[in-house]
Amino acid sequence: MAASRARHVVVSTCFVAAVLGAGVAAWSVVTPADSAPASARQTPAPATTTITKGDLTDTKVFSGSLGFDRPVPLPGSATGTVTWLPEPGKVIARDQPLYAVDEHPVRAMYGSVPLWRDLTRGAEGADVHQLNENLAALGYGVSVDDVFGPRTERAVRQWQEHHGLTVDGSLGADDIAFVPGEVRVASRTAQLGAPVNGDVLQLTGTTPVALVTVQPADEQRLAVGTTVSMRIGGVGDPVEGAVVDTRQDEDQGDGTVEVTIAFDPGDRDVPQGGSVQVTASGQSAHDVLSVPVAALVAGDGKAFALDVVRSSGATERVPVTVSFVAEGRAAIDGAVRQGDRVVMPS
C-alpha cells in the first residue's frame, strides 16, 4: 500500500491552466521520506474521495472598479459666451440647467434625437414628439404626438413665462438641449468666458457600473449580453450584472478590452472607485463523471489513472482520460462508475 501511495502524484496548480490552455499537464512524482525501520512504521488508511456525476463550469474571476459608463460629449449649440458650467459630479435632471450662455440657461430635456432646428408652430417630427413628451412630464397640457400645434405653442409660452424668458412660443438651441435622461457631469470641456465652440460637457448616466479591463483572450467570455456574478468590495452576497459594452482600451494601446457591466445595486452603498470582483462563466461540461484534480495519478505515457478502492479494500489502478477541467475537478472517462471511491494523495 505504501508503494501504491508513493506513485500518487501531486498536481500543481499550474495543471488547471495547462489543461484549459494548451491541453498539456506538467506532472511530478513526490516520494515521501521513509527512513524508519519497517517494524516501527504503521500504515494509515489512505484518504479517499468519491467519483461524482454532474455539471462542471469553467469560471474566471476578474478584478475591476466601480464607476460610471463611458462619458459622451454634449455639443454646445447655443450662440454666445459661456457664463456658467456645472461642477463635475453634479446630477442634472429634466428642466435643470446644463450650462449657460450670456447668462441664459440651456436646460435639459430628455430625448435621443439632438435638437437640430428651432421648434415652432407647424413643425413636425421626432424632435417635436420629444418636446411634447417633456412638456407633458412637466405638467403642461399637450398632446404627445409629432405635431407642434396650438396646444404645444401654448405650453411653450407657459414654460417660457415660468422661467422668466421672452415669451414667443418657440424654442431653440439657446433654450434647451436633448440628453438621454438624467445625466451626471463627468467633466467640463468648455471654458468660462470663452465663446461656445465644440463640446461643452462630458456626461455619463447616473447609475453605477462595474469597469473591468481584460486581455483579448477573455473578451468572448465577457461578450455583450453575458450575465455575470459580482461581489462589491469582495464581500457580501453576490449581485447579478450584465455586460453592456466592450471596446478596445485606447489608453493602454496593448489590445486590452474595457468591459462595462450594468447592475442593480439595490440599497448597497456603491462608492465610485470602489473595488469589485466579477465572476464570469466559460465552457461547461454536462452530466460528467469527475474527481478532484489531485486524485489523478500518472498513467502510461501521458495518460492518467485513478487508484480505485475495491470492496475488498485493495486498490486497482484504472486508466482514465481527462476531457475537461474546471472548479478544481477533472471530468473523466474510463472503466469507473459514479460512487466509486478513489485514493487521494496524503
C-alpha positions in Angstrom: 0.0 0.0 0.0 2.9 2.4 0.8 4.3 1.7 -2.6 0.9 2.5 -4.2 0.7 5.8 -2.3 4.2 6.7 -3.4 3.1 6.5 -7.0 0.5 9.2 -6.4 1.3 12.5 -8.0 0.7 15.9 -6.5 -0.9 18.0 -9.2 0.4 21.5 -9.1 -1.9 24.5 -9.5 -0.5 25.1 -13.0 -2.2 21.9 -14.1 -5.6 23.6 -14.4 -4.2 26.4 -16.5 -2.3 24.0 -18.7 -5.3 21.8 -19.4 -7.5 24.7 -20.2 -4.9 26.5 -22.3 -2.6 24.0 -24.1 -4.1 20.7 -23.0 -0.8 19.6 -21.7 -0.2 19.0 -17.9 3.0 19.0 -16.0 3.4 16.2 -13.5 5.9 15.3 -10.8 6.1 12.3 -8.6 6.8 13.0 -5.0 8.1 10.2 -2.9 7.6 10.7 0.9 10.6 10.3 3.1 10.6 6.9 4.6 13.7 6.2 6.7 12.2 4.4 9.7 12.5 0.6 10.0 9.6 -1.3 8.6 8.9 -2.8 12.0 8.4 0.6 13.5 6.1 2.0 10.8 2.3 1.9 10.8 0.4 2.3 7.5 -2.6 4.6 8.0 -5.7 4.1 5.8 -5.4 6.2 2.7 -7.6 9.3 2.3 -10.3 8.7 -0.3 -12.9 10.7 -2.3 -15.9 9.7 -4.4 -16.4 9.9 -8.1 -19.4 12.1 -8.6 -21.6 12.9 -11.6 -22.9 16.3 -12.6 -22.1 19.5 -14.4 -18.8 21.4 -14.4 -18.4 25.1 -15.5 -15.1 26.8 -16.1 -15.3 30.2 -14.3 -12.8 33.0 -14.0 -12.6 35.9 -11.6 -11.7 39.4 -12.8 -10.9 42.4 -10.6 -12.4 45.8 -11.5 -13.6 49.1 -10.2 -17.0 50.8 -9.7 -17.7 54.0 -11.6 -20.0 55.2 -14.4 -20.3 54.4 -18.0 -18.0 56.0 -20.7 -18.6 59.7 -20.9 -20.2 61.1 -24.0 -19.9 64.8 -25.2 -22.6 67.4 -25.1 -22.1 69.7 -28.1 -22.6 73.3 -27.4 -25.2 74.6 -29.9 -26.1 77.9 -28.3 -24.6 81.1 -29.6 -22.6 83.4 -27.3 -20.2 83.3 -24.4 -20.1 80.6 -21.7 -21.0 82.2 -18.4 -21.8 79.1 -16.2 -20.9 75.4 -16.1 -21.9 72.8 -13.5 -19.3 71.2 -11.3 -18.1 67.6 -12.1 -20.2 65.0 -10.3 -23.4 67.1 -10.5 -26.6 65.2 -11.5 -28.8 67.1 -13.9 -32.5 66.2 -14.3 -35.1 67.3 -16.8 -35.6 71.1 -17.0 -32.5 71.8 -15.0 -29.6 73.9 -16.5 -26.9 72.1 -18.4 -24.8 75.3 -18.9 -25.4 79.0 -19.5 -24.6 81.3 -22.4 -24.7 85.1 -21.9 -26.3 84.3 -18.5 -29.1 82.4 -20.3 -29.5 78.8 -19.0 -29.7 76.0 -21.6 -32.0 73.4 -19.9 -32.1 69.7 -20.2 -34.9 67.9 -21.9 -34.9 64.1 -22.4 -34.6 62.5 -25.8 -32.4 60.6 -28.2 -32.7 62.9 -31.2 -30.5 66.0 -31.0 -32.1 69.4 -31.3 -31.1 70.3 -34.9 -33.5 73.2 -35.6 -35.7 75.8 -33.9 -39.0 74.3 -32.8 -42.0 76.4 -33.6 -45.7 76.1 -34.5 -46.2 74.0 -37.6 -43.1 71.8 -37.1 -43.5 68.0 -37.2 -41.1 65.2 -36.4 -39.4 63.1 -33.8 -37.8 66.1 -32.1 -41.3 67.7 -31.7 -42.6 64.4 -30.2 -39.7 64.5 -27.7 -40.6 68.1 -26.8 -44.3 67.2 -26.2 -43.2 64.3 -24.0 -41.1 66.6 -21.9 -43.8 69.3 -21.6 -46.3 66.6 -20.6 -43.9 65.2 -18.0 -43.5 68.8 -16.6 -47.3 69.0 -16.2 -48.2 71.1 -19.2 -51.4 70.2 -21.2 -50.2 68.9 -24.6 -50.9 66.0 -26.9 -47.9 63.7 -27.0 -47.6 63.5 -30.8 -45.3 64.6 -33.6 -47.1 67.9 -34.2 -46.2 71.4 -32.9 -49.8 72.6 -32.8 -51.7 75.2 -30.8 -51.5 73.2 -27.5 -47.7 72.8 -27.8 -47.3 76.5 -28.5 -49.4 77.4 -25.5 -47.4 75.0 -23.3 -44.1 76.5 -24.6 -45.3 80.0 -23.8 -46.3 78.9 -20.2 -42.8 77.3 -19.9 -41.1 80.5 -21.0 -43.1 82.6 -18.6 -42.3 80.2 -15.7 -38.6 80.6 -16.4 -38.7 84.4 -16.9 -37.9 84.2 -20.6 -39.1 86.1 -23.6 -42.5 84.6 -24.4 -42.6 83.9 -28.1 -43.9 80.3 -28.3 -40.7 78.8 -29.9 -37.6 77.0 -28.6 -34.1 76.7 -29.9 -30.6 75.7 -29.0 -30.3 78.8 -26.8 -33.1 77.4 -24.6 -32.9 73.6 -24.4 -30.7 70.5 -25.3 -31.8 66.9 -25.5 -30.0 64.4 -23.3 -30.7 60.6 -22.9 -32.2 61.1 -19.4 -30.9 62.1 -16.0 -27.2 62.7 -16.5 -24.1 63.2 -14.4 -21.3 65.7 -15.3 -18.1 63.8 -15.8 -16.0 66.8 -16.8 -16.2 70.3 -18.2 -14.9 70.8 -21.7 -15.8 74.4 -22.4 -14.1 77.3 -20.7 -15.9 80.1 -18.8 -15.6 83.3 -20.7 -14.9 81.7 -24.0 -17.3 81.5 -26.9 -19.2 78.3 -27.4 -17.1 76.3 -29.7 -17.5 72.5 -29.8 -18.3 70.3 -26.9 -19.3 71.9 -23.6 -19.5 68.9 -21.2 -18.7 65.2 -20.9 -21.8 63.4 -19.5 -22.5 59.9 -18.1 -25.5 58.1 -16.8 -26.3 58.2 -13.1 -26.4 54.5 -12.4 -23.1 53.0 -11.2 -21.4 50.3 -13.4 -18.5 47.9 -13.0 -15.5 48.6 -15.2 -13.1 45.7 -15.9 -10.1 45.6 -18.2 -9.4 42.1 -19.7 -7.0 40.5 -22.2 -8.3 39.9 -25.7 -8.4 36.1 -25.0 -11.1 36.8 -22.4 -13.2 39.1 -24.5 -15.6 36.3 -25.6 -16.1 35.2 -22.0 -17.4 38.8 -21.3 -19.3 39.4 -24.6 -22.1 42.0 -24.6 -25.2 40.4 -23.0 -23.3 38.0 -20.8 -24.6 37.6 -17.3 -22.0 37.7 -14.5 -21.9 37.4 -10.7 -20.3 40.3 -8.8 -19.1 41.0 -5.3 -18.9 44.6 -4.4 -15.7 45.2 -2.4 -15.2 41.5 -2.4 -17.7 41.0 0.5 -21.3 40.3 1.0 -23.8 38.4 -1.2 -23.1 38.5 -4.9 -25.2 40.6 -7.2 -26.1 39.8 -10.8 -24.8 42.0 -13.6 -24.9 42.1 -17.4 -22.2 43.2 -19.9 -23.5 46.2 -21.8 -20.4 47.4 -23.6 -16.9 46.2 -24.7 -14.3 48.2 -26.6 -10.6 48.4 -27.1 -8.8 50.3 -24.3 -7.2 53.0 -26.4 -5.4 54.5 -23.4 -3.4 51.3 -22.9 -2.6 50.6 -26.5 -1.9 46.9 -25.8 -5.0 45.3 -27.2 -6.7 45.0 -23.8 -10.5 45.3 -23.8 -12.5 47.6 -21.5 -15.8 45.9 -20.3 -18.7 47.8 -18.8 -21.1 45.8 -16.6 -24.5 47.2 -15.6 -26.1 46.0 -12.3 -28.8 47.0 -9.8 -27.0 48.0 -6.5 -30.3 47.9 -4.6 -29.7 49.6 -1.2 -26.0 48.9 -1.2 -23.5 51.8 -0.8 -21.6 51.8 -4.1 -18.6 54.2 -3.8 -17.1 55.5 -7.0 -13.7 53.9 -7.5 -14.5 51.0 -5.1 -13.4 47.5 -6.0 -15.5 44.8 -7.5 -14.8 41.1 -8.2 -16.5 39.8 -11.3 -17.0 36.0 -11.9 -17.7 35.0 -15.5 -18.5 31.6 -16.7 -16.9 30.0 -19.7 -17.3 26.5 -21.1 -19.4 23.8 -19.4 -19.4 20.0 -19.4 -22.8 18.5 -18.5 -23.6 15.2 -16.7 -20.0 14.1 -16.5 -18.1 11.9 -14.0 -15.5 13.9 -12.1 -12.9 13.8 -9.4 -10.7 16.3 -7.7 -7.7 17.1 -9.9 -5.4 15.9 -7.1 -6.8 12.4 -7.3 -5.3 11.8 -10.7 -2.1 9.8 -10.9 0.3 9.3 -13.8 -0.6 6.5 -16.2 1.2 5.1 -19.2 2.9 7.8 -21.2 0.8 11.0 -21.0 -2.3 9.1 -19.8 -3.9 9.5 -16.4 -5.2 6.9 -13.9 -7.1 6.6 -10.7 -6.4 4.3 -7.8 -9.9 2.8 -7.2 -10.7 1.2 -3.8 -12.5 -2.1 -4.4 -14.9 -3.7 -1.9 -12.1 -5.9 -0.6 -10.1 -2.8 0.4 -7.5 -3.4 -2.2 -6.7 -0.7 -4.8 -6.7 -1.1 -8.5 -5.1 1.4 -10.9 -7.6 2.2 -13.6 -6.7 4.2 -16.7 -8.8 7.3 -17.4 -8.9 10.1 -19.9 -9.4 13.7 -18.9 -11.8 15.7 -21.1 -12.3 18.9 -19.1 -11.0 20.7 -16.0 -13.0 23.2 -14.0 -13.8 24.1 -10.4 -10.7 22.1 -9.3 -12.2 18.9 -10.7 -11.4 16.8 -13.8 -14.1 15.3 -16.0 -13.0 11.7 -16.6 -13.9 8.7 -18.9 -12.9 5.1 -18.2 -13.9 1.9 -16.5 -15.2 3.7 -13.4 -18.6 4.5 -12.1 -20.4 7.1 -10.1 -19.9 6.4 -6.4 -16.5 4.6 -6.8 -14.0 5.5 -4.1 -10.6 6.6 -5.2 -7.4 7.3 -3.3 -6.3 10.9 -2.6 -2.6 11.6 -2.1 -1.5 12.1 1.5 
